[in-house]
Amino acid sequence: MDVQEYMQLLKANQLICTLSLRERLGFVRDGQLPFFASMVMNSDVCRRYWARFGDLRAQEAEGDERAERFTDALNRAAHAHSHEHPAAA
């Protein structure tokens, strides 16, 4: 992986971690998580990050109901986006 791609994926991870923290602190109300996950996955770099590391994040979330719900929301948003924009995926 080249430095440019690494830096972009690092920023995507930062955005996803920020959303996760906001959700854990209660700043994301019930029903808003799918909307925010969709907004995150509108970003090409976030979709690339999720394609590369989403499985790892799902493994890390196992056993933590809240983390599993968060990961599932991001998975659904990434999947939906790839079906809406197949040429971009």
N, C-alpha and C positions, 0 to 999 in steps of 0.2 A: 504494500500500500504506500503510495507516495505521500509526502508531507501535506500537500494541499487537500487530498481526500481525508487524511487523518484529522486535520484541523476542522474540516466541515462536519465530519461525523462526530467529533468531540462537541461541537456546538449543538448538533441535533440531540446528543445525549443530554447536554445541559438543559435544553428546552423540555425534553421529556421528564427529566428529574425535577425540574421546577413545577411542571404540571402535577407530578406525583406528590410532591411536597404540599402544594396547595390543596390537593384532594385530601391528603392525610390530615391536614390542619383544619379541614372543614370549610375551606373557602370555595369549594366546588359543591354546589347544592345538588341534591338528588335530581337525577335526570339531566344534569348539565354535562356529565362526563362524556357521553357519546358526542355531544356537540364539540367540546374542546378537543377530543381525540380526533375528530374529523378535521378540525382546523389544523392540528399539528400535522396530520397526514396529507394536507394540501401541499406541504413542502416536499419537494423532490429529495432533498438531503435527508429529511426525516424518514421518508419511505426507504431510501437506500440504507440508512442506519437500521431500520426495523427489519429489513430483508436480511441483513447481515447478523444482527445481534438479537432479534426478537425471540428466537428459540432459547437463547441463553437467559434472557430476561424472564421467560416463562418458567424455566427450570428454577431460577432463583426465587420466583414467586410461589412455588409449590408449597402448600401447607399454610399459607397466609391468605385467608379469604379476601381480605381487602386488596392485597397485591394481585391476587389472581383476577379479581374483578377489573382492576385497572388494566392489567395486561390483556385481558379479553377485550376490553373496550378498544384498546389500540390495535389489536389484531383485527377486529371487525372493521374498524375504520380503514386500516391499510388494505384489507381485502376488498371492501366496497370501492375504495378509490381505484384499485387496480382493475376492477370491472367497469368503472365509469370511464377510465382513461387507459385502455389497453395499450395504446401506442407509446405512452409515457412510461409504462412499467418495465 
